[in-house]
Amino acid sequence: MCYYNLFRHTDRTELICAVPEVRPVPAFVTGPPWSFAGRVGDYPSGSSSFDHQSAEISVHFNGFYLFQLINASDIETWVGQSRKQHSNRDASICGKERSKETQPLGMAAG
């Protein structure tokens, strides 16, 4: 189970930064114009439109997932679902723990 803390830009409400609970919050998000918007987790039914695959890839390289919502009200839906479905707080595990060593990038021949 992977939980993300969501931070919303106060001037551009469609701009969201998702940070796994097991990671430190990036310095650019720790103050204005960013504010905590809630928490989102994995849903067994797949009912959330939060893109966990993109988040995992971005977190691997950046430590966070910065994205723009098309529908700014989606975040309220995700946070509401998270409250309903995850009332018991499990240990946060976000993907496989990666070593601190640099991971080589695979290149596809084209």
C-alpha positions as CSV (number, residue, x, y, z in Angstrom):
1,M,0.0,0.0,0.0
2,C,1.4,3.4,-1.0
3,Y,0.0,6.6,0.4
4,Y,0.8,10.0,-1.1
5,N,0.5,13.4,0.7
6,L,-1.0,15.9,-1.8
7,F,0.0,19.5,-1.9
8,R,-1.9,22.1,-3.9
9,H,-0.6,25.4,-5.3
10,T,-2.8,28.1,-3.8
11,D,-2.7,30.4,-6.9
12,R,-3.0,27.6,-9.5
13,T,-5.3,25.0,-7.9
14,E,-4.8,22.5,-10.7
15,L,-1.1,22.2,-9.9
16,I,-0.5,19.3,-7.5
17,C,2.6,17.8,-5.9
18,A,2.3,14.2,-4.6
19,V,4.9,13.0,-2.2
20,P,5.0,9.4,-0.8
21,E,4.6,9.4,3.0
22,V,8.0,7.5,3.2
23,R,9.8,10.4,1.5
24,P,10.8,13.9,2.7
25,V,8.7,16.8,1.4
26,P,10.6,18.8,-1.2
27,A,11.8,22.2,0.0
28,F,9.8,24.1,-2.7
29,V,6.5,22.7,-1.2
30,T,7.1,23.4,2.5
31,G,5.7,26.9,2.4
32,P,3.6,29.4,0.5
33,P,2.2,29.2,-2.1
34,W,1.7,25.5,-1.4
35,S,-0.7,23.9,1.1
36,F,-1.5,20.4,2.2
37,A,-4.6,19.1,0.4
38,G,-5.0,15.6,1.8
39,R,-3.8,12.1,1.3
40,V,-4.4,9.5,-1.4
41,G,-3.8,5.7,-1.4
42,D,-4.2,2.7,-3.6
43,Y,-7.7,1.5,-4.3
44,P,-8.4,-2.2,-4.9
45,S,-11.3,-1.4,-7.1
46,G,-9.3,1.0,-9.3
47,S,-11.9,3.7,-8.7
48,S,-9.4,6.5,-8.2
49,S,-8.1,8.3,-11.3
50,F,-4.8,9.1,-9.6
51,D,-2.1,7.8,-11.8
52,H,0.0,5.6,-9.5
53,Q,2.2,4.3,-12.3
54,S,3.3,7.8,-13.3
55,A,3.7,8.7,-9.7
56,E,6.0,5.8,-9.0
57,I,8.2,6.5,-12.0
58,S,8.4,10.3,-11.2
59,V,9.2,9.5,-7.5
60,H,12.0,7.1,-8.5
61,F,13.8,10.0,-10.4
62,N,12.6,13.1,-8.5
63,G,11.4,12.1,-5.1
64,F,7.9,13.6,-5.9
65,Y,5.3,13.6,-8.6
66,L,4.3,17.1,-9.9
67,F,1.3,17.2,-12.2
68,Q,-1.6,19.3,-13.4
69,L,-5.2,18.3,-13.0
70,I,-7.7,18.8,-15.9
71,N,-10.5,18.8,-13.4
72,A,-9.4,20.5,-10.2
73,S,-12.2,18.9,-8.2
74,D,-10.6,15.4,-8.7
75,I,-8.4,16.0,-5.6
76,E,-11.5,16.2,-3.3
77,T,-12.7,12.9,-4.7
78,W,-9.4,11.2,-4.1
79,V,-9.0,12.5,-0.6
80,G,-12.6,11.5,0.2
81,Q,-12.1,8.0,-1.1
82,S,-8.9,7.7,0.9
83,R,-10.7,8.6,4.1
84,K,-13.5,6.1,3.5
85,Q,-11.4,3.1,2.3
86,H,-8.3,3.5,4.5
87,S,-9.5,4.4,8.0
88,N,-6.9,2.0,9.4
89,R,-3.4,3.4,8.9
90,D,-1.2,0.6,7.5
91,A,2.6,0.8,7.2
92,S,3.4,2.8,4.1
93,I,5.3,0.9,1.4
94,C,5.7,2.6,-1.9
95,G,7.0,0.1,-4.5
96,K,10.2,-1.7,-4.1
97,E,12.9,0.0,-1.9
98,R,15.6,1.1,-4.3
99,S,19.3,1.2,-3.3
100,K,21.0,4.6,-3.0
101,E,23.2,3.6,-5.9
102,T,22.5,5.1,-9.3
103,Q,20.2,2.8,-11.4
104,P,21.3,2.5,-15.1
105,L,18.7,3.6,-17.6
106,G,17.7,1.1,-20.3
107,M,17.7,2.5,-23.8
108,A,15.3,1.2,-26.4
109,A,16.7,0.8,-29.9
110,G,14.5,2.5,-32.5
